[in-house]
Amino acid sequence: MSGALPYAHGGPPATGVLRADPVDFRVDEVLGFEPSGSGEHAFLVVEKTGANTEWVARELARAAGVAPLAVGFAGLKDRHAVTRQAFTVQLAGRADPDWSAVAIEGVRVLSATRHNRKLKRGAHRGNRFRIVLRDVRGDRDAIENRIAAIAARGVPNYFGEQRFGRDGGNLALAARLFAGERMPRERRGIALSAARSELFNAVLASRVERDDWNRAVDGEVWMLDGTHAIFGPEPWSDDLARRLEAGDIHPTGPLWGRGELRSVGAVAALERAAIAPHAAIAEGLERAGLEQERRALRLRAAGLAHAWEGSDRFVVEFALGAGSFATTVLRELCDWRTEMA
C-alpha cells in the first residue's frame, strides 16, 4: 500500500498478507436500530462473500421483480470480504418471495422481516471487523506496543485507499469532471467524494507531520465522538482538555466546499496552506456546489482486541463508526501485501 501519507506512530512494526482469503476480512454492519416489523419494505440481513454491495442490490431487485431503485442499503461494504449487512426491498403490495430460496452467487439471506422505510446511505451506526493477517513478520513486543498505542491514542482518520479507486482512478475521474465532462449522477458522486477526500487527507497529513492531529490548536473546531455534531471554535479550557483526553471530542478538518472555513486562527491558516497545492480540486468542488463540512481528524477503534494464531497469524477485532476505514487502523500496525484472487 502507499506510504505517501505520514504515520502517527512511527511506521508499522509488522509486515504480512491481508485478504489471502475473503474469510480473513469479516465485516458486520451495526445499524443501531431494529426493523419496524411492518411496512411495504422487506428488510433483509444478507451475508455476502466476494461480492460487490451494489451488484447484490441489483440481484435482489431482480429476484423480487422490482426496479433497482426499490432496493436500499446503508453502506458499501468490502468486496473481498465476508460481510453481513441489511438491505430493504420495496414490494408495494407484493408478497415476499421465498428469500431463503433466492439463488445469488456468494450471497445468503440470513433473515427477512418487514420495515416501514427504505434504508438510506449512511443510516448505519458503524461496522465491526474481524481481520486476519497472515505470514506476519516483526518483533512481537513492538507489535503489542503498537496495538496499545493505537488503543490509547487512536489513529489519523484518513480516507482509505478504497475511496480513490484502483490506481487512484477516481481522482482522474474528478479531474475529467472538473474539466467539463458530463457524468451520470453516480459517477459524479464518486468523483466528488474522491476529490474531497484527497483534500481532507492533505490537511490531516500536515497535522500528522506537526504531531498535533489529536491535540488542540488555536481556532479548532470540535466533533462529538460517535456523531457528526460540531462546535467551536471556543477558548481552550480544562473541560475541553478533559473531554479530548477521554475521547469524547476530536479535532476536525475540512470536507471542502463553498463558503468560509469554520476554523479560525492557526488552524484555518494551516488548513489553507495544506489545500493551496490542490487549488484546482478545491475550485472544482466549489463550482460543483458542495458546502463546507467537517470530519474528525482522530479515529478511535472501539473494543480493540487481538490474538496470535500460531507463529505467524495475527487476528485483530474492532468497531468503527460509519464512514471510517478499517485499513486506516491497520496501516499503523502492518505494511501488508494482498493476495486476492
C-alpha positions in Angstrom: 0.0 0.0 0.0 1.0 3.6 -0.5 3.4 5.2 2.0 2.6 8.7 0.9 0.6 9.6 4.0 2.6 10.0 7.1 2.2 7.7 10.1 1.3 8.8 13.5 3.1 6.1 15.5 6.4 5.8 13.7 5.7 3.4 10.9 4.2 -0.1 11.0 6.2 -2.7 13.1 5.0 -5.7 11.1 4.6 -7.0 7.5 2.0 -9.5 6.5 -0.6 -10.7 4.0 -4.1 -9.2 4.0 -7.1 -10.7 2.3 -5.4 -14.0 1.4 -9.0 -15.3 1.6 -12.3 -13.5 1.9 -12.9 -15.1 5.3 -9.8 -13.2 6.6 -11.8 -10.0 6.4 -15.1 -10.1 8.1 -17.4 -7.1 8.4 -20.7 -6.9 10.4 -22.8 -3.8 9.9 -24.1 -2.1 13.1 -27.3 -0.3 12.3 -28.2 1.0 15.7 -31.9 0.3 15.3 -34.3 -2.6 14.7 -36.6 -3.1 11.7 -40.1 -1.9 12.5 -41.7 -5.3 11.7 -44.3 -3.9 9.4 -44.4 -1.8 6.2 -44.0 -2.2 2.5 -40.3 -2.9 2.5 -38.7 -6.3 3.0 -35.9 -5.9 5.5 -33.1 -8.5 4.7 -30.0 -9.3 6.6 -27.6 -10.7 4.0 -24.2 -12.4 4.2 -22.2 -11.9 1.1 -18.8 -13.3 0.2 -16.6 -11.9 -2.6 -19.5 -9.7 -3.8 -20.0 -6.0 -4.5 -22.7 -4.4 -2.5 -24.3 -2.6 -5.5 -24.2 -5.9 -7.5 -26.0 -7.7 -4.7 -28.6 -4.9 -4.6 -29.3 -5.3 -8.3 -29.6 -9.1 -7.9 -32.1 -8.7 -5.0 -34.1 -6.4 -7.2 -34.1 -9.0 -10.0 -35.1 -11.8 -7.6 -38.1 -9.7 -6.3 -39.1 -8.4 -9.7 -38.7 -4.8 -8.8 -36.6 -1.9 -10.1 -33.1 -1.5 -8.7 -34.1 1.9 -7.2 -36.5 -0.1 -4.9 -33.6 -1.6 -3.1 -31.8 0.3 -0.3 -28.7 -0.2 1.8 -26.8 1.8 4.4 -23.3 1.5 3.2 -20.9 0.0 0.6 -19.0 -3.0 2.1 -15.7 -4.5 1.0 -16.0 -6.9 -1.9 -13.0 -9.1 -0.9 -14.5 -10.0 2.4 -17.3 -11.8 4.2 -19.8 -9.1 5.2 -23.2 -9.0 6.8 -25.4 -6.1 6.1 -29.0 -5.0 5.7 -30.9 -4.3 2.5 -34.5 -3.2 2.1 -36.6 -4.1 -0.9 -39.8 -2.1 -1.6 -42.5 -4.5 -2.5 -45.5 -2.1 -2.6 -48.4 -4.5 -2.1 -46.5 -7.6 -3.3 -45.9 -10.7 -1.3 -42.4 -11.6 -0.2 -40.7 -14.1 -2.4 -39.1 -17.1 -0.7 -36.0 -15.3 0.3 -34.3 -18.4 1.5 -34.6 -19.9 -2.0 -33.1 -16.9 -3.7 -30.0 -18.1 -5.7 -27.4 -15.4 -5.9 -23.7 -16.5 -6.1 -21.9 -15.7 -2.9 -25.0 -14.5 -1.1 -27.2 -15.9 1.7 -30.3 -14.2 3.1 -30.0 -14.8 6.8 -33.3 -13.2 7.9 -36.2 -11.4 6.5 -38.8 -9.2 8.1 -40.7 -6.0 7.2 -39.8 -2.4 7.6 -41.6 0.9 7.1 -38.9 2.8 5.1 -36.1 2.4 2.6 -32.6 2.1 4.0 -30.6 5.2 3.0 -26.9 5.6 2.7 -25.3 6.4 6.0 -28.1 5.1 8.0 -25.9 2.7 10.0 -24.0 3.5 13.1 -20.9 1.7 12.0 -19.2 -1.7 11.4 -17.5 -4.4 13.4 -14.4 -6.0 11.9 -12.5 -9.3 12.4 -9.4 -9.3 10.3 -6.7 -12.0 9.9 -3.2 -11.0 8.9 -1.2 -14.0 7.6 2.6 -14.6 7.3 3.2 -11.8 9.9 6.8 -10.8 10.4 8.0 -8.4 13.1 9.0 -8.2 16.7 6.1 -9.3 18.8 6.8 -6.8 21.6 6.8 -4.0 19.1 3.5 -5.2 17.6 2.0 -5.5 21.1 3.2 -2.0 21.9 1.7 -0.6 18.7 -1.7 -2.2 19.5 -1.5 -0.5 22.9 -0.6 2.9 21.3 -3.5 2.6 18.8 -5.9 1.8 21.6 -4.7 4.7 23.7 -4.2 7.5 21.1 -6.2 6.4 18.1 -5.1 6.8 14.5 -5.4 9.6 11.9 -8.8 9.3 10.4 -7.6 9.2 6.8 -9.9 8.2 4.0 -8.8 4.8 2.9 -7.4 3.7 -0.5 -10.9 2.3 -1.4 -12.2 5.8 -1.7 -9.8 6.6 -4.6 -10.4 3.5 -6.7 -7.9 1.3 -8.5 -4.6 3.2 -9.1 -6.3 6.4 -7.9 -8.7 6.3 -10.9 -11.4 8.2 -9.0 -9.2 11.2 -8.8 -8.6 11.1 -12.5 -12.4 10.9 -12.9 -12.7 14.0 -10.8 -10.2 15.8 -13.0 -12.4 15.0 -16.0 -15.5 16.2 -14.2 -13.9 19.5 -13.3 -12.7 19.8 -16.9 -16.3 19.8 -18.0 -17.1 16.2 -18.8 -20.8 15.3 -18.1 -21.3 12.2 -16.0 -24.2 10.1 -14.6 -25.1 11.1 -11.1 -23.5 8.0 -9.5 -20.1 8.5 -11.2 -20.2 12.3 -10.5 -20.8 11.4 -6.8 -17.8 9.0 -6.8 -15.6 11.7 -8.4 -16.6 14.4 -6.0 -16.2 12.2 -3.0 -12.6 11.2 -4.0 -11.7 14.8 -4.6 -13.0 15.9 -1.2 -11.2 13.0 0.4 -7.9 13.9 -1.2 -8.1 17.4 0.3 -9.1 16.2 3.7 -6.2 13.7 3.7 -3.8 16.5 2.7 -4.9 18.6 5.7 -4.7 15.6 8.1 -1.3 14.7 6.7 0.0 18.1 7.5 -1.4 17.8 11.1 0.2 14.4 11.5 3.6 15.8 10.4 3.2 18.5 13.0 2.1 15.9 15.6 -1.0 17.9 16.5 -3.6 15.8 14.7 -5.0 14.7 18.1 -4.2 17.8 20.1 -5.7 21.3 20.3 -4.5 24.1 18.1 -5.8 27.7 18.3 -9.0 28.0 16.3 -10.0 24.4 16.5 -13.5 23.1 15.5 -14.5 20.0 17.5 -16.7 17.0 16.7 -18.6 14.9 19.3 -17.5 11.3 19.3 -19.9 9.0 17.5 -21.8 11.8 15.9 -21.4 14.4 13.2 -22.2 17.3 15.6 -19.6 20.0 15.7 -19.0 23.0 17.9 -16.4 25.8 18.3 -14.1 27.4 17.9 -14.1 28.4 21.6 -11.4 29.3 24.2 -9.4 26.4 25.4 -10.4 25.2 28.9 -9.8 22.4 31.4 -13.2 20.9 30.4 -12.1 20.7 26.7 -8.8 19.2 27.8 -10.6 16.6 29.8 -13.0 15.7 27.0 -10.2 15.5 24.4 -8.2 13.2 26.6 -11.3 11.0 27.2 -12.1 10.7 23.5 -15.4 12.5 23.9 -14.4 15.1 21.3 -12.0 15.2 18.4 -10.3 17.9 16.3 -11.7 18.3 12.8 -10.6 19.1 9.3 -12.5 20.4 6.3 -14.5 18.5 3.8 -14.0 21.1 1.1 -16.8 23.2 -0.5 -18.2 26.7 -0.9 -18.1 29.2 1.9 -15.8 30.2 4.7 -13.8 27.7 6.8 -15.4 27.4 10.3 -12.0 27.1 11.8 -10.1 30.3 12.6 -6.6 31.4 13.7 -3.7 28.9 13.4 -6.0 26.0 12.3 -7.5 28.0 9.4 -4.0 29.1 8.4 -2.6 25.5 8.3 -5.7 24.2 6.5 -5.4 26.8 3.8 -1.7 26.1 3.4 -2.4 22.4 3.0 -5.1 23.0 0.4 -3.1 25.5 -1.6 -1.2 22.9 -3.7 -4.6 21.4 -4.6 -6.3 24.7 -5.7 -7.8 23.2 -8.9 -9.5 20.4 -6.9 -10.8 22.9 -4.3 -12.1 25.2 -7.0 -13.8 22.3 -8.7 -15.6 21.3 -5.5 -16.8 24.8 -5.0 -18.1 25.1 -8.6 -19.9 21.7 -8.1 -21.9 23.3 -5.3 -20.6 21.4 -2.3 -20.7 23.3 1.0 -18.0 23.3 3.7 -18.4 20.5 6.2 -16.1 18.9 8.8 -14.7 15.5 9.6 -12.9 14.2 12.8 -9.1 14.0 12.5 -8.8 11.3 15.1 -10.2 7.8 14.8 -10.7 5.5 17.8 -11.1 1.8 17.3 -13.7 0.6 19.8 -13.3 -2.8 21.5 -9.9 -3.3 20.1 -8.8 -6.9 20.7 -6.1 -9.1 19.2 -4.7 -12.6 19.4 -1.9 -14.7 17.8 -3.0 -17.9 16.0 0.2 -20.0 15.7 3.5 -18.4 14.9 2.6 -16.0 12.1 -1.1 -15.4 12.0 -2.5 -12.3 13.8 -6.2 -11.6 14.4 -7.4 -8.2 15.3 -11.0 -7.1 16.0 -12.5 -3.7 16.5 -15.5 -1.5 15.7 -15.6 1.8 13.8 -18.2 4.4 13.1 -19.8 4.8 9.7 -17.5 6.4 7.1 -14.2 5.3 8.7 -11.9 2.7 7.2 -10.5 -0.5 8.8 -7.4 -0.2 6.6 -6.7 3.2 8.2 -6.3 1.4 11.5 -4.3 -1.5 10.0 -1.8 0.7 8.2 -0.4 1.9 11.5 0.2 -1.8 12.5 1.2 -3.6 9.4 2.8 -2.9 6.0 0.8 -5.5 4.1 0.6 -7.0 0.7 -2.6 -8.6 -0.7 -3.1 -11.9 -2.4 -6.6 -11.5 -3.6 -7.8 -13.8 -6.4 
